[in-house]
Amino acid sequence: MDMSLSTLIGTAAGCIGLYSLVPQVMKCCRSGETAAISLRMFAVRILGLVLWTVYGFALGSLPVLVFSALGLVLSSVILVLKVRGTRSKSTDEPCHGKSQRPAVGTPVAASR
């Protein structure tokens, strides 16, 4: 199989791009910790990857198509974990951000 230089560069770029997402996906899947992840950034990233996937399909560029689609899958996993984590934290909090202090004028039992 004879690959052009541009195809080799595209394949290398796609591998590096995917490799940068793998540790984040693994950490999110293992720990479930997604508090530091920006929901807006991953939503915009997914939109961009959808457009790159369509662009790769339209051009017939296999590296652009394949690596954009794989990046879309990995980014979608992170976004789903982020949304699930956000929903579960909001329902797990008993006071929804309210303090546990008694209201002003409420008698407090004195400790001796």
C-alpha positions as CSV (number, residue, x, y, z in Angstrom):
1,M,0.0,0.0,0.0
2,D,1.4,3.3,-1.1
3,M,0.6,6.1,1.4
4,S,1.3,9.8,0.5
5,L,3.1,12.1,2.8
6,S,-0.1,14.0,3.6
7,T,-1.9,10.8,4.6
8,L,1.0,9.8,6.9
9,I,1.0,13.2,8.5
10,G,-2.8,13.1,8.9
11,T,-2.5,9.7,10.5
12,A,0.2,10.7,12.9
13,A,-1.8,13.9,13.8
14,G,-4.9,11.8,14.4
15,C,-3.0,9.3,16.6
16,I,-1.5,12.1,18.7
17,G,-4.9,13.8,19.0
18,L,-6.6,10.6,20.2
19,Y,-3.8,9.8,22.5
20,S,-4.3,13.1,24.3
21,L,-7.9,12.2,25.1
22,V,-7.3,8.6,26.3
23,P,-5.9,9.5,29.8
24,Q,-8.8,11.8,30.5
25,V,-11.4,9.2,29.5
26,M,-9.6,6.5,31.6
27,K,-9.5,8.8,34.6
28,C,-13.1,9.8,34.3
29,C,-14.2,6.2,33.8
30,R,-12.2,4.9,36.8
31,S,-12.8,7.6,39.3
32,G,-16.0,9.2,38.1
33,E,-14.5,12.6,39.0
34,T,-15.5,15.2,36.4
35,A,-15.7,18.4,38.5
36,A,-12.7,20.0,36.8
37,I,-14.0,19.3,33.3
38,S,-15.8,22.1,31.4
39,L,-19.2,21.0,30.2
40,R,-19.3,23.9,27.6
41,M,-15.8,23.1,26.3
42,F,-16.6,19.4,25.6
43,A,-20.0,20.3,24.1
44,V,-18.3,22.7,21.7
45,R,-15.5,20.1,21.0
46,I,-18.1,17.5,20.1
47,L,-19.8,20.0,17.7
48,G,-16.4,20.6,16.1
49,L,-15.7,16.9,15.8
50,V,-19.1,16.3,14.2
51,L,-18.2,18.9,11.6
52,W,-14.7,17.5,11.1
53,T,-16.2,14.0,10.6
54,V,-18.6,15.3,8.0
55,Y,-15.8,17.2,6.3
56,G,-13.6,14.1,6.2
57,F,-16.5,12.1,4.7
58,A,-17.1,14.9,2.1
59,L,-13.4,15.0,1.1
60,G,-13.0,11.3,1.2
61,S,-10.1,11.7,3.6
62,L,-9.8,8.5,5.6
63,P,-7.5,10.0,8.3
64,V,-9.8,13.0,8.9
65,L,-12.9,10.8,8.9
66,V,-11.6,8.0,11.1
67,F,-9.8,10.1,13.7
68,S,-12.5,12.7,13.9
69,A,-15.1,10.0,14.5
70,L,-12.9,8.3,17.1
71,G,-12.3,11.6,18.9
72,L,-16.1,12.2,18.8
73,V,-16.7,8.9,20.5
74,L,-14.1,9.6,23.3
75,S,-15.2,13.2,23.8
76,S,-18.9,12.0,24.0
77,V,-17.9,9.5,26.7
78,I,-16.4,12.3,28.7
79,L,-19.4,14.5,28.2
80,V,-21.8,11.8,29.2
81,L,-19.8,11.1,32.4
82,K,-19.7,14.9,33.1
83,V,-23.5,15.2,32.7
84,R,-24.2,12.1,34.8
85,G,-21.8,13.4,37.5
86,T,-23.5,16.8,37.5
87,R,-26.9,15.3,37.9
88,S,-26.0,12.9,40.6
89,K,-24.2,15.6,42.7
90,S,-27.2,17.9,42.5
91,T,-29.6,15.2,43.8
92,D,-27.2,13.9,46.4
93,E,-26.8,17.3,48.2
94,P,-29.4,17.5,51.0
95,C,-29.5,21.2,51.3
96,H,-28.7,22.3,47.7
97,G,-26.1,24.8,48.9
98,K,-27.9,26.1,51.9
99,S,-26.0,26.3,55.2
100,Q,-26.7,24.0,58.1
101,R,-26.7,27.0,60.6
102,P,-29.9,27.7,62.4
103,A,-31.9,30.7,61.4
104,V,-31.5,33.9,63.4
105,G,-33.6,33.9,66.5
106,T,-33.8,30.1,66.7
107,P,-32.8,28.9,70.2
108,V,-29.7,26.8,70.3
109,A,-29.1,24.3,73.0
110,A,-26.2,25.4,75.2
111,S,-23.5,22.8,75.8
112,R,-22.1,22.4,79.3
